[in-house]
Structures are given as structure tokens and as C-alpha cells.
Amino acid sequence: MKLVFKFFMFLSLLYTVNCTLLTVGSVAEVGGMDIDVLSAKVGARPLGMGGAFCAIADNSDSPFYNPGGLSFVKQTEIESMQTRMSTDADHFYISYVMPFLKGAVGLSWIQVSLGDITQTTTTDAFNEVITTNVFSYFSNAYLLSYGLQINPSIGLGVTAKYLTSDMTLVGGGTATGYSVTPGLMVKLGKEGEQFGAVGCTVDNILNEQKWGTGTTEKAIPTATLGLALYALKFLPFGSTVAFDLMQKLSSDYAAVLSLGYEWKNPFLAMRFGWADSSLSAGAGFSAKTGKDFTTELNYAYVQQVNLSRDNVHRISLSGKW
């Protein structure tokens, strides 16, 4: 418990430093939204559960959802996902995790890209519309994560993100930046008899993105507290129920609750979720395709009530060995 207390004191110190930088930086601006490339969540498995994954984070998605869960990863895993969003943007995701130095390390890449955006138009002598400038948008996040298991019940981790954005043919339309997310995972119950977990992260506790125009942007940090329960007697064996409560560290925003359910055996998984008035559902299929190699295919159906009338289908493919 002393270690957990020190961890939260460390988070408070980092947040205080970040707030101070926001105050004294004359060009700094606090954004009302998340960092664009990170706002679309990743992984068909957690998305099928409404994104309620902070207290689970036991696979290659842990660098994104909770690097503290990365400390409990015991297998090497690689995952990939590509999605065409309802906004016609392409969303790419690759993540690799492996045991390393008494813990585990993760490398991930996320990209959101949108091509052929009309910036300006004019009309000719016949009043026909002519496009005079077309540009493309690419935003990337490169994640480096490490998780260390302190004891059988507690894991600490951190994810450092290097950010780039590029609006081609637009003056000052390039940007670079960084973001840091610490995470904590605490297993509930005795070793071998654990019945759940509590997870905590402060996403973007330190962050900055500088544009070629001279503007410096900073996103508001978001704290997430998650709870996962594995062994509820009134649910089928293999069930997990998860809850995530997310709160931007600003009084201008309300907390957002995410709920998720997963039933899983070694070959098949079914998932359901709810988050921010949107429903999700998914399924997973696992098969041994080698002596020590397992292939997993996950699918998620995600409503986008707040973004558009369209829904998004997510498919991710992963291998474990």
C-alpha cells in the first residue's frame, strides 16, 4: 500500500508540473479534445467491450489502455488492425509486446490518415466550381511502453508517445510532440485465487504538440479508474465484467462511464459493451497454428452515436507465442 500511495503522489507531482507549464507558457493552449491520433481507440477486443479495458489490459493492447497491465504479460504477442472510419479516414494500428527485464516491453504504432481534402475552391467564367488546392492529412503516434511487476499483485508501467502530424501543401501544417501515460494495475485476491483487478491511468499527464505556425497545443489529461471482476458466481464460467470511469482533469467536463462484458474459453469469446450512449459487441476466435503459436481473430461492432449515423466494424488479427 505504501508503494501505491507513492505512485499516486508521483502522479500528483507530474500533473502539478504540467499545470504549471500550461500557466507560464505564453503560447500554450489547452485543447478541449484529446490528441487526434489517440482519440480513436484500438483493438477489436477492448472495443467490443465498450473500451472498458483499464483493469484488464492483459494483451498487446495494454500499452494503449494501461501500461501497468503490461507487467503481467508473459507471452510475446503482435497485433494489427486497419479500419476505414465513417469519416473516410483510415486508421492503422500495430502493437508488439514481449517479456523483458523482469517485466514486459511494448512497441506500438497508430496512424490516422485522410487523403484528397479540398481546402479551397473557386468558380470559372461559366460558374463551374474549380478546386484550387487539395491536401492530405497524416497523424502518427509511436508508443514505447514498459511494465514492471512489483509483486504478484501490483504492476506499474508507463507509455511514452512520440507524435507527428502533417497536412501536406499547407503552410505550417506539420507538428511534433509527445505524451506520457503512467499506469497501475492491482490484482484482487491471493496469488492463484485472484478474482479481479483495479486499474488506474492518467492519460496525457505530460503532453505537448508544436505546430509549424508556432502554436503549441496541450491536451487536458484524462484519469481513468477501472474495475474488472473475473469470478462472479451468477455468471457463466469464463466471464469478466469490467467498468471504466474516465474524467478529464477539468471541471468543465463530466465523467464518462464505460461498461464491458466478456465470456471467453480457449477457442471462442463473446463480448458486449456500452460507453457514452453507444453500444458495442464482438466475438473472438483462437486456434493453435503451431506448436507454441496461437492465432487470434477478434471482431467488434461499434456504434458512433455522437459522431455519425454510421457504425464501424473493427477486425484485429494477433499472434501469440
GUKE-575861 format. One line per field, with one value per residue (C-alpha): residue number from 1; residue in three letters; x, y, z. Coordinates in steps of 0.25 Angstrom, whole numbers, padded with zeros to 4 digits. Layout:
// GUKE-575861
num c(NUM,...)
residu c(ala,...)
px c(X,...)
py c(Y,...)
pz c(Z,...)
//
This chain:
// GUKE-575861
num c(1,2,3,4,5,6,7,8,9,10,11,12,13,14,15,16,17,18,19,20,21,22,23,24,25,26,27,28,29,30,31,32,33,34,35,36,37,38,39,40,41,42,43,44,45,46,47,48,49,50,51,52,53,54,55,56,57,58,59,60,61,62,63,64,65,66,67,68,69,70,71,72,73,74,75,76,77,78,79,80,81,82,83,84,85,86,87,88,89,90,91,92,93,94,95,96,97,98,99,100,101,102,103,104,105,106,107,108,109,110,111,112,113,114,115,116,117,118,119,120,121,122,123,124,125,126,127,128,129,130,131,132,133,134,135,136,137,138,139,140,141,142,143,144,145,146,147,148,149,150,151,152,153,154,155,156,157,158,159,160,161,162,163,164,165,166,167,168,169,170,171,172,173,174,175,176,177,178,179,180,181,182,183,184,185,186,187,188,189,190,191,192,193,194,195,196,197,198,199,200,201,202,203,204,205,206,207,208,209,210,211,212,213,214,215,216,217,218,219,220,221,222,223,224,225,226,227,228,229,230,231,232,233,234,235,236,237,238,239,240,241,242,243,244,245,246,247,248,249,250,251,252,253,254,255,256,257,258,259,260,261,262,263,264,265,266,267,268,269,270,271,272,273,274,275,276,277,278,279,280,281,282,283,284,285,286,287,288,289,290,291,292,293,294,295,296,297,298,299,300,301,302,303,304,305,306,307,308,309,310,311,312,313,314,315,316,317,318,319,320,321)
residu c(met,lys,leu,val,phe,lys,phe,phe,met,phe,leu,ser,leu,leu,tyr,thr,val,asn,cys,thr,leu,leu,thr,val,gly,ser,val,ala,glu,val,gly,gly,met,asp,ile,asp,val,leu,ser,ala,lys,val,gly,ala,arg,pro,leu,gly,met,gly,gly,ala,phe,cys,ala,ile,ala,asp,asn,ser,asp,ser,pro,phe,tyr,asn,pro,gly,gly,leu,ser,phe,val,lys,gln,thr,glu,ile,glu,ser,met,gln,thr,arg,met,ser,thr,asp,ala,asp,his,phe,tyr,ile,ser,tyr,val,met,pro,phe,leu,lys,gly,ala,val,gly,leu,ser,trp,ile,gln,val,ser,leu,gly,asp,ile,thr,gln,thr,thr,thr,thr,asp,ala,phe,asn,glu,val,ile,thr,thr,asn,val,phe,ser,tyr,phe,ser,asn,ala,tyr,leu,leu,ser,tyr,gly,leu,gln,ile,asn,pro,ser,ile,gly,leu,gly,val,thr,ala,lys,tyr,leu,thr,ser,asp,met,thr,leu,val,gly,gly,gly,thr,ala,thr,gly,tyr,ser,val,thr,pro,gly,leu,met,val,lys,leu,gly,lys,glu,gly,glu,gln,phe,gly,ala,val,gly,cys,thr,val,asp,asn,ile,leu,asn,glu,gln,lys,trp,gly,thr,gly,thr,thr,glu,lys,ala,ile,pro,thr,ala,thr,leu,gly,leu,ala,leu,tyr,ala,leu,lys,phe,leu,pro,phe,gly,ser,thr,val,ala,phe,asp,leu,met,gln,lys,leu,ser,ser,asp,tyr,ala,ala,val,leu,ser,leu,gly,tyr,glu,trp,lys,asn,pro,phe,leu,ala,met,arg,phe,gly,trp,ala,asp,ser,ser,leu,ser,ala,gly,ala,gly,phe,ser,ala,lys,thr,gly,lys,asp,phe,thr,thr,glu,leu,asn,tyr,ala,tyr,val,gln,gln,val,asn,leu,ser,arg,asp,asn,val,his,arg,ile,ser,leu,ser,gly,lys,trp)
px c(0000,0012,0016,0003,0002,0016,0011,-0001,0008,0017,0005,0000,0014,0014,0001,0005,0017,0008,-0002,0010,0015,0001,0001,0014,0015,0010,0008,0002,-0013,-0021,-0029,-0043,-0041,-0032,-0020,-0026,-0018,-0021,-0036,-0040,-0038,-0031,-0032,-0045,-0045,-0046,-0055,-0065,-0065,-0068,-0054,-0055,-0041,-0033,-0034,-0032,-0020,-0014,-0010,-0003,-0014,-0008,0001,-0011,-0021,-0012,0003,0002,-0005,0007,0015,0007,0009,0016,0016,0021,0009,0007,-0006,-0010,-0023,-0027,-0041,-0048,-0055,-0069,-0062,-0054,-0041,-0032,-0028,-0016,-0011,0001,0006,0016,0019,0029,0035,0047,0056,0047,0035,0030,0032,0023,0025,0012,0009,-0004,-0008,-0020,-0019,-0029,-0025,-0030,-0037,-0042,-0036,-0041,-0050,-0053,-0062,-0059,-0065,-0076,-0079,-0073,-0067,-0052,-0043,-0030,-0024,-0024,-0017,-0015,-0014,-0006,-0005,0004,0007,0019,0018,0029,0024,0030,0023,0029,0023,0026,0020,0009,-0002,0004,0009,0014,0016,0018,0015,0023,0017,0024,0014,0015,0005,0006,-0004,0003,0003,-0002,0008,0012,0003,0014,0015,0023,0020,0020,0011,0013,0003,0006,-0002,-0004,-0010,-0014,-0019,-0030,-0029,-0018,-0008,-0015,-0028,-0030,-0044,-0042,-0033,-0033,-0026,-0022,-0016,-0014,-0014,-0006,-0001,0010,0008,0011,0010,0017,0012,0020,0011,0018,0005,0007,-0004,-0007,-0018,-0025,-0020,-0031,-0031,-0037,-0041,-0044,-0050,-0051,-0057,-0054,-0062,-0076,-0084,-0097,-0090,-0085,-0071,-0060,-0068,-0062,-0069,-0062,-0065,-0056,-0059,-0052,-0051,-0043,-0036,-0044,-0057,-0063,-0065,-0074,-0069,-0071,-0075,-0071,-0077,-0072,-0075,-0066,-0069,-0057,-0051,-0038,-0045,-0057,-0061,-0073,-0073,-0083,-0081,-0087,-0080,-0084,-0098,-0092,-0094,-0083,-0082,-0071,-0066,-0053,-0047,-0034,-0027,-0013,-0006,0007,0014,0015,0008,-0007,-0014,-0026,-0036,-0045,-0057,-0064,-0077,-0077,-0088,-0084,-0096,-0088,-0080,-0089,-0101,-0091,-0085,-0071,-0067,-0053,-0045,-0031,-0022,-0012,-0002,0004,0016)
py c(0000,0009,0007,0010,0023,0027,0025,0034,0044,0043,0045,0057,0063,0061,0067,0079,0081,0080,0091,0100,0099,0102,0114,0120,0117,0129,0121,0109,0106,0096,0087,0083,0070,0058,0057,0053,0041,0035,0039,0026,0015,0002,-0013,-0021,-0028,-0016,-0008,-0020,-0017,-0002,0001,-0003,-0009,-0002,-0013,-0024,-0019,-0033,-0034,-0025,-0014,-0012,0000,0008,0004,0002,0000,-0005,-0017,-0019,-0024,-0037,-0041,-0054,-0057,-0050,-0044,-0036,-0030,-0022,-0015,-0006,0001,0011,0020,0026,0040,0033,0034,0021,0016,0007,0000,-0009,-0014,-0023,-0027,-0037,-0041,-0032,-0029,-0035,-0028,-0026,-0016,-0011,-0004,0001,0010,0017,0025,0033,0038,0045,0048,0058,0068,0081,0093,0104,0105,0116,0117,0119,0128,0118,0118,0104,0100,0098,0092,0101,0093,0079,0074,0061,0059,0049,0047,0037,0032,0024,0017,0011,0004,-0003,-0010,-0016,-0026,-0021,-0034,-0044,-0033,-0020,-0015,-0002,0003,0015,0018,0029,0034,0042,0049,0055,0062,0066,0074,0073,0086,0095,0105,0102,0089,0080,0077,0068,0066,0056,0050,0041,0032,0025,0013,0004,-0010,-0016,-0031,-0034,-0047,-0056,-0062,-0073,-0069,-0055,-0051,-0037,-0025,-0010,-0001,0013,0022,0037,0039,0050,0054,0061,0065,0076,0077,0089,0093,0100,0112,0114,0109,0100,0091,0083,0073,0072,0060,0049,0040,0026,0017,0003,-0010,-0024,-0036,-0050,-0059,-0055,-0067,-0063,-0062,-0073,-0079,-0071,-0057,-0044,-0031,-0018,-0004,0009,0023,0034,0048,0059,0067,0080,0084,0087,0072,0061,0047,0036,0022,0010,-0004,-0017,-0032,-0043,-0058,-0066,-0080,-0085,-0085,-0075,-0061,-0053,-0038,-0027,-0012,0001,0015,0029,0025,0016,0000,-0009,-0024,-0034,-0048,-0055,-0068,-0074,-0086,-0093,-0091,-0097,-0104,-0091,-0081,-0077,-0068,-0060,-0052,-0042,-0034,-0022,-0015,-0001,0010,0024,0031,0044,0044,0040,0031,0021,0009,0004,-0011,-0014,-0026,-0029,-0041,-0045,-0056,-0061,-0070)
pz c(0000,0003,-0012,-0017,-0009,-0014,-0028,-0027,-0020,-0032,-0042,-0034,-0035,-0050,-0052,-0044,-0053,-0065,-0060,-0057,-0071,-0076,-0068,-0070,-0085,-0093,-0106,-0099,-0101,-0094,-0104,-0101,-0109,-0108,-0117,-0130,-0134,-0120,-0119,-0127,-0118,-0123,-0122,-0126,-0113,-0104,-0114,-0113,-0098,-0099,-0097,-0082,-0082,-0072,-0061,-0071,-0081,-0082,-0097,-0107,-0105,-0091,-0096,-0100,-0089,-0077,-0077,-0063,-0068,-0078,-0066,-0065,-0079,-0080,-0095,-0108,-0116,-0129,-0133,-0145,-0149,-0161,-0161,-0171,-0162,-0165,-0167,-0179,-0170,-0170,-0156,-0155,-0143,-0140,-0126,-0121,-0107,-0101,-0087,-0084,-0072,-0061,-0067,-0081,-0092,-0103,-0117,-0124,-0136,-0139,-0151,-0155,-0170,-0179,-0194,-0204,-0195,-0203,-0196,-0205,-0218,-0228,-0240,-0254,-0265,-0267,-0252,-0250,-0237,-0238,-0227,-0226,-0214,-0209,-0197,-0189,-0174,-0167,-0152,-0145,-0131,-0127,-0114,-0105,-0092,-0081,-0069,-0057,-0047,-0033,-0027,-0031,-0028,-0033,-0046,-0050,-0065,-0073,-0088,-0095,-0108,-0120,-0128,-0142,-0151,-0166,-0174,-0188,-0196,-0184,-0179,-0164,-0165,-0158,-0144,-0134,-0119,-0108,-0098,-0085,-0079,-0065,-0061,-0049,-0048,-0035,-0035,-0024,-0016,-0013,-0023,-0030,-0025,-0031,-0034,-0041,-0042,-0041,-0051,-0052,-0062,-0065,-0080,-0085,-0071,-0079,-0093,-0104,-0119,-0126,-0140,-0151,-0149,-0135,-0128,-0116,-0112,-0100,-0097,-0084,-0076,-0074,-0062,-0063,-0052,-0056,-0048,-0054,-0047,-0052,-0044,-0041,-0037,-0044,-0058,-0067,-0064,-0072,-0071,-0068,-0064,-0066,-0062,-0066,-0061,-0069,-0064,-0071,-0061,-0062,-0056,-0070,-0073,-0068,-0065,-0075,-0071,-0079,-0077,-0083,-0082,-0088,-0088,-0092,-0094,-0101,-0114,-0114,-0108,-0108,-0103,-0101,-0097,-0094,-0094,-0096,-0101,-0111,-0111,-0116,-0118,-0122,-0124,-0123,-0129,-0125,-0131,-0129,-0143,-0138,-0126,-0118,-0127,-0125,-0135,-0130,-0139,-0132,-0137,-0132,-0136,-0130,-0131,-0133,-0128,-0125,-0138,-0149,-0153,-0158,-0150,-0150,-0152,-0145,-0148,-0142,-0144,-0134,-0131,-0118,-0115)
//
